[in-house]
Amino acid sequence: YLLFLRHPEGINYKDLVDYRKELTSIYESIKGERADSRMSKSICDLTDPTKNSINEKVARIREAFVTRFKESLSTNYIVNGERGEAKRVLLNRELVTWE
């Protein structure tokens, strides 16, 4: 989710492999340690366009927002995009504080 939040221009799922290094950095900063083999495999699966991992993760994120907020509000926070197009979080980045 944070990867998509960092990229307001959006990211095509098929291009996720180009973001592995950045995604690894995000994981490591959250976990507070270097990527181990399990984390590296998870990132590889997530960024592999032949696997469904990214769709599963985005569906879980969507569900988390939709079950807690009205649909009209949650659309600003979920990863959205037409099939084959860049996926993005619509939230105004001026509302985001990075710490």
Secondary structure, 3 states (H helix, E strand, C coil): CHHHHHCCCCECHHHHHHHHHHHHHHHHHHHCCCCCHHHHHHHHHHHCCCCCHHHHHHHHHHHHHHCCCCHHHHCCCCEECCCCCCEEECCCHHHCCCC
